[in-house]
Amino acid sequence: MMHLERSWSRAEVVDSSGNPCVLVTERLSLGAGIGHTMFGGSYVRPAGVEREGAVTAVKDFVMLAKLVGLLAVTLATIVGTVRR
């Protein structure tokens, strides 16, 4: 069984200049398991910063690389379990 969850959150923070802003984050969780064996991982990334109504998107290429790696490990585990 595979489980993928995506959620968003907003947090009001103060930047280094003392100006208030809103940090928007995205959380991706992936879980996989067979029978009673379950494992997974999650990744939280900044999605954007909102200041005075203007939103600046944050591009995160590390997230893509980590998700591809997690998917590869998940598939390798499933294939290894099925071969037994």
MOVENWO-V115860 format. One record per helix or strand of 2 or more residues. SS is the DSSP state (A for helix, B for strand). FROM is the first residue (numbers start at 1). TO is the last residue. If there is no record, write none. Layout:
# MOVENWO-V115860
ss:SS from:FROM to:TO
ss:SS from:FROM to:TO
This chain:
# MOVENWO-V115860
ss:B from:2 to:14
ss:B from:20 to:34
ss:B from:37 to:51
ss:B from:54 to:57
ss:A from:61 to:83
